[in-house]
């Protein structure tokens, strides 16, 4: 075959790869860059396809929002997370960011947002498509890979894009960024309610599986005994026979401890080399065995060891298991300008400096006044004026009136959990918790912007009606006055 013809065929394949939608398992390494692909505009119409611009309503909120968000800036900043020398090219930034925005705006899972994307021309138009598509935009796992790739810093860029859109729409003024309200809440993790008996039994089963994988024969696995004791523990607790319940829990713990010591003893005697994952599980098992009711840094979940136990004084829920999250909003519009997670359950006052620093980084505007509740006493911040709820001395009458806006952050936290995905975090690890808080904040901001755009259209119709009605009324009065003359 002629070499020139072969080069022509390869170039043609590369050009097709730039415009063709691939599934991740079918994507070929046709390009020498891992940067996201560009969505090239197609000026020529297709005989068998209809342009989305001819279908959608130009005054729909999503259509208007498409032109307000700075997609080029996001493509430039998020592109730094991808290798520029090797690897297959990633999916377009506009598509993936649009899917993540829609996912957290409408509180959908990875699978649901991809499936609903096919049905809605507005969603496709918002994500940068020109013609209506009949195939899935990507595999749902591509959203997981994108989140892991951009990380917490990339999610901060997504939140910053919503704030810049609000400034462009004049929903938020630059002066409002100087006065913020900060409060903390709990983002629960997707774990079962932790009990000692369940943790002991689950860890015992994991240790038995490690022994089977390593070819170690344990003296006894205590499977039959624990299978007999576990149902009894719940029955004793329900019947308020707590002495018998504690005795059964102690037996399950003893079985777990014997399996752990036997496994460690035989591993050393036989010279078995455990993998890093197995060694980490053994360390976790010793941590679970040695913890006491009053111990610090307790283990509440085996698959999410980063979970903390937090108590916010709620009457209906005394303890919550997850991570502490901090939310910063503007005092006037209650628009989210900062969101962070804090593993380890730190004191609220010790989180304020980092939260205000994040607000300064995202908005490029340093806050001047911060409104907080009494849990932030002892914050130690001097360059920003912090007004604490209930404060009377040392503040002016204007600041006292401003302090009444401190409670405006509470309904925003409620919307983040009721309308968004912050009620329960399904993402893995500390990094997943941080990204879920930021993306939930993006969804809340977009919901507010979309409602504002929808109300602007209704308000325009209302003003037009009032104008026509006033003109008609004025003409009738004038005609009546002429008739009297």
Buried (B, 14 or more C-beta within 10 A) or exposed (E): EEEEEEEEEEEEEBEEBEEEBBEEEEBEEBBEBBBBBEBEEEEEEEEEEEBBEEEBEEEBBBBBBBEBBBBEEBBEBBBEBBEEEEBBBBBBBBBBBBBBBBBBBBBBEBEEBBEBBBEBBBBBBBBBBBBBBEEBBBBBEBBBBBBBBBEBBBBBBBBBBBBBBBBEBEBBEEEBBBBBBBBBBBBBBBBEEBBBBBBBBBBBBBBBEBBEEBEBEBEEBBBEBBEEBBEBBBEBBEEEBEEBBBBBBEBBBEBBBBBBEBBBEBBEEEEBEBEEEBEEBBEBBEBBBEBEEEEEEBBBBBEBBBBBEBEEEEEEEEEBBBBBBBBBBBBBBBBBBBBBBBBEBBBBBEBBBBBBBBBBEBBEBBBEBBBBBEBBEEBEBEEBBBBBBEBEEEBEEEBEEBBEBBEBBBEBBEBBBEBBBBBEBEBBBBBBBBBBBBBBBBBBBBBBBBEBBBEBBEEEEEEEEEEEEEEEEEEEEEEEEEEEE
